[in-house]
Amino acid sequence: MKTILYIIQKEFKQIFRNKGMLPIIFVMPIFQLVILSNAATFEVKNIKFGYIDNDHTSTSRALVEKFNASTYFNVLTDFPSEALASASMLKGEVDVLIQIPHYFERDLQKEKHNSLGVTINAIDGAAAGVENVYVNQIIQRFNQNIKLDLLQVSDKLRQPISIETIPLFWYNKTLNYKTFMVPGILVLLVTMITLFLSGMNIVREKEIGTLEQINVTPIKKSQFIIGKLFPFWVIGMGLLTVGLILAKVIFNVPIIGSLPLLYFYTSIYILVILGIGLFISNFTDTQQQAMFIAWFFTVIFILMSGLFTPIESMPKWAQTLTEFNPIRYFVEVMRMVMLKGSGFKDILPQLLKTLLYAFIMNGLAVWSYRKIN
C-alpha cells in the first residue's frame, strides 16, 4: 500500500511539474467545451435568401415579408432575372431562391391555387433538407392566411372546422440545441484528455529511460499500474466536475438526474479509457506513436457514438459495431441522467456493458505489459 501511495504521489508531482501538461488539463477543456458547444450545431440559421418577384403585387410582397420576418432567413435582394439569380447561387451568395410567377395574385383569386419555384443549394444535403422544411412551413402559414383573405362572405359562414395541434416538448422545452450537444461534448473532452494523457505519460517514461529503472525494482506490476493510472482517474473526475459546472452556469443545461449516479458511472467509464491508454502505450515507443494510434481509434469511436449522427440513422452493420463502442454508452448515460432524470435501473444495461469493457481492456492492458525483473 505504501508503494502505491508513493507512486501516486510521484505521478501527481510529475504532472504538476510539467508546465506543458497543465494547460492541456485545466485550460484547454474549458475553451473546448465553450467553443465546441456553440460551434457544433445542426441548427441552420442566417440562410441567405433571394427572390425573383415577377408579380410585384401586395400578395407577392406579403409572401417575401414572411421570410423577412423569420429569424432563420436573411433576405438579401430581389433579382431582376433568373440568370442573375442563378449566377449568384453559383458563387455561393444565395442559399435559397424563390421565384414568384407572373399574375401570382390574380391566379390565386381566380383559380384558388398557384405554384412557386424554389431552388435550394444542396451541396450540404443535411442543411438543404432543413432549409426545405423551413421554406415549406412559412409557405404553409402564408397559404392559410391567404385562404382566409380570399374566401367570400358566404364561404366564411360555412368554413370547415379546423384542428389545431399543441406540441409538448419533453426534456428540451426550448428546443435549444446546446442542451443536446453540451453533455456529448463533455463526454468527448473527458475521453480525449484522459486517454491521451494516460497513454503519453507511460510512453514518456520509456523515452526518458525511467521505465526501465522502475521495472528492475521490486515493485509489483499491479502496484505500478494502479499508481500510474490513478492520478489520471482523479483528473478525469475533476474534468467532469468542471464540465458540469460550466454546462450549468454558461449554457444553463438542466441536470435533472442524480449526480452521484453520474459520477458512479463515470468512475467506471474512465477505467475503460485508462485501460485503452495503457494498452496502446504497451505497443508504442514514442509519444507521437501513442498519440497517432489513440487519435485514430478516438475519431472512429466519436463518429459512431451518436454524438453527432443518430445511431438509428446508421446502416444495420454500423449499428451492430456501435455495440462495442464505450463512448456510445457514456453519451447515452450522460443525456439520460442529465436531461431525462433516469435512474439506476434505466442505465443498468449501459453500466453492465461498460463494466465488462473495463474488465476486458484493463485485463488486456495488464497482460500485455511486460515488467522485466
C-alpha positions as CSV (number, residue, x, y, z in Angstrom):
1,M,0.0,0.0,0.0
2,K,2.8,2.4,0.8
3,T,4.4,1.6,-2.5
4,I,1.2,2.5,-4.4
5,L,0.8,5.8,-2.4
6,Y,4.4,6.6,-3.2
7,I,3.9,6.1,-6.9
8,I,0.7,8.1,-6.9
9,Q,2.4,11.0,-5.1
10,K,5.3,10.8,-7.5
11,E,2.9,11.0,-10.5
12,F,1.0,14.0,-9.2
13,K,4.3,15.8,-8.7
14,Q,5.4,14.9,-12.1
15,I,2.2,16.1,-13.7
16,F,2.1,19.4,-11.9
17,R,5.9,19.9,-12.6
18,N,5.2,19.6,-16.4
19,K,4.3,23.1,-17.4
20,G,3.2,21.9,-20.9
21,M,0.7,19.4,-19.4
22,L,-1.0,21.8,-17.1
23,P,-2.7,23.9,-19.9
24,I,-3.9,20.6,-21.5
25,I,-5.5,19.5,-18.3
26,F,-7.0,22.7,-16.9
27,V,-7.3,25.3,-19.7
28,M,-8.0,23.5,-23.0
29,P,-11.0,21.6,-21.8
30,I,-12.7,24.9,-20.7
31,F,-12.1,26.6,-24.1
32,Q,-13.1,23.4,-26.0
33,L,-16.4,23.0,-24.1
34,V,-17.3,26.6,-24.6
35,I,-16.3,26.8,-28.3
36,L,-17.4,23.4,-29.4
37,S,-20.8,23.6,-27.7
38,N,-21.5,26.8,-29.7
39,A,-20.0,25.7,-32.9
40,A,-21.1,22.0,-33.1
41,T,-24.7,22.5,-34.0
42,F,-27.0,21.2,-36.7
43,E,-29.3,24.3,-36.5
44,V,-29.4,26.2,-39.7
45,K,-29.6,29.9,-39.3
46,N,-28.8,33.1,-41.3
47,I,-29.9,31.4,-44.5
48,K,-29.0,33.6,-47.4
49,F,-32.4,34.2,-49.2
50,G,-33.0,35.7,-52.6
51,Y,-36.2,36.0,-54.7
52,I,-37.4,36.9,-58.1
53,D,-40.7,38.8,-57.9
54,N,-42.3,38.7,-61.3
55,D,-45.7,39.8,-60.0
56,H,-45.0,42.9,-57.9
57,T,-48.3,42.9,-56.1
58,S,-49.3,43.2,-52.4
59,T,-49.7,39.4,-52.2
60,S,-46.1,38.7,-53.5
61,R,-44.7,41.4,-51.2
62,A,-46.6,39.8,-48.3
63,L,-45.0,36.5,-49.1
64,V,-41.5,37.9,-49.1
65,E,-42.2,39.7,-45.9
66,K,-43.0,36.4,-44.2
67,F,-39.4,35.2,-45.0
68,N,-38.0,38.6,-43.9
69,A,-39.8,38.3,-40.5
70,S,-38.3,34.8,-39.9
71,T,-35.3,34.6,-37.7
72,Y,-33.8,31.8,-39.9
73,F,-33.7,33.7,-43.2
74,N,-31.6,36.7,-44.2
75,V,-33.4,38.3,-47.2
76,L,-30.7,39.7,-49.4
77,T,-32.1,41.1,-52.7
78,D,-34.7,41.0,-55.4
79,F,-33.1,39.6,-58.5
80,P,-34.4,41.1,-61.8
81,S,-33.8,37.9,-63.8
82,E,-33.4,34.2,-63.3
83,A,-29.9,34.3,-64.9
84,L,-28.6,36.8,-62.3
85,A,-30.1,34.7,-59.5
86,S,-28.6,31.5,-60.8
87,A,-25.2,33.2,-61.1
88,S,-25.4,34.4,-57.5
89,M,-26.2,30.9,-56.3
90,L,-23.3,29.6,-58.3
91,K,-21.0,32.0,-56.4
92,G,-22.4,30.9,-53.1
93,E,-24.0,34.2,-52.4
94,V,-27.5,32.8,-52.1
95,D,-28.7,29.6,-50.4
96,V,-32.4,29.6,-51.1
97,L,-34.1,31.2,-54.1
98,I,-37.8,31.7,-54.6
99,Q,-39.3,32.6,-58.0
100,I,-42.8,34.2,-57.8
101,P,-44.5,33.8,-61.2
102,H,-46.4,36.4,-63.2
103,Y,-50.0,37.0,-62.3
104,F,-49.4,35.3,-58.9
105,E,-52.2,37.3,-57.1
106,R,-54.6,37.2,-60.0
107,D,-54.4,33.4,-60.4
108,L,-54.9,33.0,-56.6
109,Q,-58.1,35.0,-56.7
110,K,-59.5,33.3,-59.9
111,E,-58.1,29.8,-59.8
112,K,-57.7,29.5,-56.0
113,H,-54.3,27.9,-56.4
114,N,-50.8,28.7,-57.8
115,S,-47.3,27.4,-57.6
116,L,-43.9,28.8,-56.6
117,G,-40.4,27.9,-57.8
118,V,-38.0,27.1,-55.0
119,T,-34.3,26.5,-55.7
120,I,-32.0,25.4,-52.8
121,N,-28.3,25.0,-52.8
122,A,-27.9,21.3,-51.8
123,I,-24.1,20.9,-51.7
124,D,-24.7,20.3,-48.0
125,G,-27.6,17.8,-48.2
126,A,-28.4,18.0,-44.4
127,A,-28.6,21.8,-44.4
128,A,-30.7,21.7,-47.6
129,G,-33.2,19.4,-46.1
130,V,-33.6,21.7,-43.0
131,E,-33.9,24.7,-45.3
132,N,-36.6,23.0,-47.3
133,V,-38.6,22.3,-44.1
134,Y,-38.3,26.0,-43.1
135,V,-39.5,27.2,-46.5
136,N,-42.5,24.8,-46.6
137,Q,-43.5,25.9,-43.1
138,I,-43.5,29.6,-44.0
139,I,-45.4,29.0,-47.2
140,Q,-48.0,26.8,-45.5
141,R,-48.6,29.5,-42.9
142,F,-48.9,32.1,-45.7
143,N,-51.2,29.8,-47.5
144,Q,-53.6,29.5,-44.6
145,N,-53.7,33.3,-44.2
146,I,-54.3,33.9,-47.9
147,K,-57.1,31.4,-48.0
148,L,-59.0,33.3,-45.3
149,D,-58.4,36.6,-47.2
150,L,-59.7,35.2,-50.5
151,L,-62.8,33.5,-49.0
152,Q,-66.1,35.1,-49.9
153,V,-68.6,36.0,-47.1
154,S,-70.8,33.1,-47.9
155,D,-67.7,30.8,-47.8
156,K,-66.7,32.1,-44.4
157,L,-70.1,31.2,-43.0
158,R,-69.6,27.6,-43.9
159,Q,-65.9,27.5,-43.2
160,P,-64.9,23.9,-42.1
161,I,-63.8,23.2,-38.6
162,S,-60.0,23.4,-38.2
163,I,-57.9,21.2,-36.0
164,E,-55.1,22.9,-34.0
165,T,-52.1,20.9,-32.7
166,I,-50.5,21.9,-29.4
167,P,-47.0,20.4,-29.2
168,L,-45.5,19.5,-25.9
169,F,-41.7,19.1,-26.0
170,W,-40.2,16.8,-23.3
171,Y,-36.7,17.1,-21.9
172,N,-35.8,20.2,-24.0
173,K,-38.7,22.6,-23.8
174,T,-36.9,25.5,-25.6
175,L,-35.6,23.2,-28.4
176,N,-32.1,24.6,-27.6
177,Y,-29.6,22.5,-29.5
178,K,-26.9,23.3,-26.8
179,T,-29.0,21.3,-24.3
180,F,-28.5,18.3,-26.6
181,M,-24.8,18.9,-27.5
182,V,-23.2,20.0,-24.3
183,P,-23.5,16.6,-22.5
184,G,-22.0,14.9,-25.6
185,I,-19.1,17.4,-25.9
186,L,-18.4,16.9,-22.1
187,V,-18.1,13.1,-22.9
188,L,-15.7,13.9,-25.7
189,L,-13.4,16.0,-23.5
190,V,-13.3,13.6,-20.6
191,T,-12.5,10.8,-23.0
192,M,-9.8,12.5,-25.1
193,I,-7.9,14.2,-22.2
194,T,-7.7,11.0,-20.0
195,L,-6.9,8.8,-23.0
196,F,-4.1,11.0,-24.4
197,L,-2.6,11.9,-21.0
198,S,-2.5,8.3,-19.7
199,G,-1.1,6.8,-22.9
200,M,1.5,9.5,-23.5
201,N,2.6,9.6,-19.8
202,I,3.7,6.0,-19.8
203,V,5.4,6.2,-23.2
204,R,7.2,9.3,-21.9
205,E,8.7,7.1,-19.2
206,K,10.0,4.9,-22.0
207,E,11.5,7.8,-23.8
208,I,13.4,9.3,-20.9
209,G,14.5,5.8,-19.6
210,T,12.8,5.8,-16.2
211,L,10.5,3.0,-17.1
212,E,13.4,0.5,-17.3
213,Q,14.6,1.7,-13.9
214,I,11.2,1.1,-12.4
215,N,11.0,-2.3,-14.0
216,V,14.1,-3.6,-12.2
217,T,12.7,-2.6,-8.8
218,P,10.7,-5.0,-6.6
219,I,7.5,-3.0,-7.3
220,K,4.8,-5.4,-8.4
221,K,3.2,-4.9,-11.8
222,S,-0.3,-4.3,-10.3
223,Q,1.2,-1.7,-7.9
224,F,2.9,0.2,-10.7
225,I,-0.2,0.2,-13.0
226,I,-2.5,1.4,-10.2
227,G,-0.1,4.1,-9.0
228,K,0.5,5.2,-12.6
229,L,-3.1,5.5,-13.7
230,F,-4.9,6.6,-10.5
231,P,-3.9,10.3,-10.9
232,F,-5.5,10.4,-14.4
233,W,-8.6,8.8,-13.0
234,V,-8.8,11.7,-10.5
235,I,-8.1,14.2,-13.3
236,G,-10.9,12.7,-15.3
237,M,-13.4,13.0,-12.4
238,G,-12.2,16.6,-12.0
239,L,-12.8,17.4,-15.6
240,L,-16.3,16.0,-15.3
241,T,-16.9,18.3,-12.3
242,V,-15.6,21.4,-14.2
243,G,-17.6,20.5,-17.3
244,L,-20.9,20.1,-15.3
245,I,-20.3,23.5,-13.6
246,L,-19.7,25.2,-17.0
247,A,-22.7,23.4,-18.5
248,K,-25.0,24.8,-15.8
249,V,-23.5,28.3,-15.4
250,I,-22.8,29.1,-19.1
251,F,-25.3,27.0,-21.1
252,N,-28.0,26.5,-18.4
253,V,-28.2,22.8,-19.3
254,P,-30.6,21.1,-16.9
255,I,-29.3,18.4,-14.6
256,I,-32.4,16.6,-13.6
257,G,-31.0,13.2,-12.6
258,S,-28.7,12.1,-9.8
259,L,-25.2,13.5,-9.7
260,P,-23.9,10.6,-7.6
261,L,-25.2,8.2,-10.2
262,L,-23.5,10.2,-12.9
263,Y,-20.2,10.2,-11.0
264,F,-20.5,6.5,-10.3
265,Y,-20.9,5.6,-14.0
266,T,-18.1,8.0,-15.0
267,S,-15.7,6.4,-12.5
268,I,-16.2,3.1,-14.2
269,Y,-16.1,4.6,-17.7
270,I,-12.7,6.3,-17.0
271,L,-11.3,2.9,-16.1
272,V,-12.2,1.8,-19.6
273,I,-10.3,4.7,-21.1
274,L,-7.3,4.3,-18.9
275,G,-7.2,0.6,-19.8
276,I,-7.2,1.6,-23.5
277,G,-4.5,4.2,-22.9
278,L,-2.3,1.6,-21.1
279,F,-2.9,-1.0,-23.8
280,I,-1.8,1.5,-26.5
281,S,1.3,2.5,-24.6
282,N,2.4,-1.1,-24.3
283,F,2.9,-1.3,-28.0
284,T,4.4,2.1,-28.7
285,D,7.8,3.5,-28.1
286,T,7.3,7.3,-28.7
287,Q,4.6,9.8,-27.7
288,Q,3.9,10.5,-31.3
289,Q,3.1,6.9,-32.0
290,A,0.8,6.8,-29.0
291,M,-1.0,10.0,-30.0
292,F,-1.5,8.8,-33.5
293,I,-3.0,5.4,-32.5
294,A,-5.1,7.0,-29.8
295,W,-6.4,9.6,-32.2
296,F,-7.2,7.0,-34.9
297,F,-9.4,5.0,-32.6
298,T,-10.9,8.0,-30.9
299,V,-12.2,9.5,-34.2
300,I,-13.9,6.2,-35.1
301,F,-15.5,5.9,-31.6
302,I,-16.7,9.5,-31.6
303,L,-18.2,9.4,-35.1
304,M,-20.0,6.2,-34.2
305,S,-21.1,7.2,-30.7
306,G,-24.3,9.0,-31.6
307,L,-22.8,12.3,-30.6
308,F,-23.3,14.0,-33.9
309,T,-25.2,11.4,-36.0
310,P,-28.1,9.4,-34.6
311,I,-27.3,5.7,-34.3
312,E,-30.7,4.9,-35.7
313,S,-29.8,6.6,-39.0
314,M,-26.8,4.4,-39.5
315,P,-26.8,1.2,-41.5
316,K,-27.5,-2.1,-39.7
317,W,-23.9,-3.2,-39.8
318,A,-22.8,0.1,-38.3
319,Q,-25.4,-0.1,-35.6
320,T,-24.0,-3.5,-34.6
321,L,-20.5,-2.1,-34.4
322,T,-21.6,0.6,-32.1
323,E,-22.4,-2.1,-29.5
324,F,-18.6,-2.3,-29.0
325,N,-18.1,1.4,-28.6
326,P,-17.7,2.6,-25.0
327,I,-18.2,6.2,-25.9
328,R,-21.7,5.4,-27.1
329,Y,-22.8,4.3,-23.7
330,F,-21.3,7.3,-21.9
331,V,-23.1,9.7,-24.3
332,E,-26.4,7.8,-23.7
333,V,-26.0,7.8,-20.0
334,M,-25.0,11.4,-19.8
335,R,-28.0,12.6,-21.7
336,M,-30.4,10.2,-20.0
337,V,-29.3,11.2,-16.5
338,M,-28.9,15.0,-17.1
339,L,-31.9,15.6,-19.4
340,K,-34.4,12.8,-18.6
341,G,-33.6,12.2,-14.9
342,S,-33.0,8.5,-15.5
343,G,-32.3,6.3,-12.5
344,F,-30.0,3.3,-11.8
345,K,-32.4,0.8,-13.4
346,D,-32.6,2.9,-16.6
347,I,-28.9,2.9,-17.2
348,L,-28.2,-0.6,-15.9
349,P,-27.7,-2.1,-19.5
350,Q,-25.1,0.6,-20.3
351,L,-23.5,0.2,-16.9
352,L,-23.1,-3.6,-17.2
353,K,-21.6,-3.3,-20.7
354,T,-19.2,-0.6,-19.6
355,L,-18.2,-2.6,-16.6
356,L,-17.5,-5.6,-18.8
357,Y,-15.5,-3.4,-21.2
358,A,-13.4,-2.1,-18.2
359,F,-12.5,-5.7,-17.1
360,I,-11.6,-6.7,-20.7
361,M,-9.5,-3.6,-21.5
362,N,-7.7,-3.5,-18.2
363,G,-7.1,-7.2,-18.3
364,L,-5.6,-6.9,-21.8
365,A,-3.5,-3.9,-20.7
366,V,-2.1,-5.7,-17.7
367,W,-1.5,-8.9,-19.7
368,S,0.4,-7.1,-22.5
369,Y,2.5,-5.1,-20.0
370,R,5.9,-6.6,-19.7
371,K,7.9,-6.0,-16.5
372,I,11.5,-7.1,-16.8
373,N,13.0,-8.2,-13.4
